[in-house]
Amino acid sequence: MIGPVPNTYFPVLRCPSRTIHMIDKILIATDGSDASSGAFEYGLELAKSFDAEVHLIYVVETEASYILTVIGDDEMEEYRAYGEEVVSDGIAHVEEAGLEGVGVVKTGKVASEIVSYAEDNDVDTVVLGERGRGAIERYLGSTAEKVVRMCSKPVTVVRP
């Protein structure tokens, strides 16, 4: 350009600097299924990338009324023992990866127990699997959908 350059105004948007949120604790929900094993692997890789502590939760379902009428105390104890085994195996994998792990088995409404644990233990994110759903599950909503709706923490749902 030749001659004086006119004063021009360029629009500028000023934004405060953002702090990158590191992930220190990851909650992985498992039920021992193939869908949850995919979520476990994803959550473990995420934990490795942040060197995060892994919390692994298994919930013995008591939400559906038919479960309580069909399943007795012995069967509930079997489910709890299975949950302990699943969590123990998962924590062994976490420790093999060089990470710290905490495992817990709860009894109750699955989505509520996952959300309560996430809130009470100040985890940074929740990872869980999603299964294919039948007509009843679509009507009632899946556990993953309930956790996403109820939880104030970020939730990652891993499809099989």
Phi, psi and omega in degrees: 000145177250139178096184183292148178263123181293151175292126178238151179252129177253127179295134181230134176252117180264128180235141176294150180295148181256138175270131178284125182276118178275152178261116180258329181225131178240131174259122177247122178268136181223151171230010179083000182277170176298321180298319181283336177291326174295320177294322178298313180298317178298312180298322179294317177296320177298317179297320178299319183292336179250001186052047186266156174283136181256127172252126182245126182236137173236130181244125174281117186294129171229009185291314185284129184297329181293334180295317182290331180276332183266327186255128179269186182298321180298316180293321178298321179293325176296317177298320179295317178297320177298317178300318178299320179294315179299314181294317179299315177297318179297316180295325176299318177295321179298314181291326175298330179280359178083020181247161174276142180223147176231129180241145181213143173243126180242162175236130179154204176283123191303305183299316181297319180294320178297312181296316179300316180296317180300316181290314184293330184255009174051047176286156183272332180203157180240136177236130176211160181268164177233136179255165171297146186242144173272184183298319181294316179297322178297322180290314184278336183096141182280164175301317181300316179298318180296317179297316179301317181291322188271334190273136177275350179271157174298139181235131175250124178254121183258124178276150180292000000 
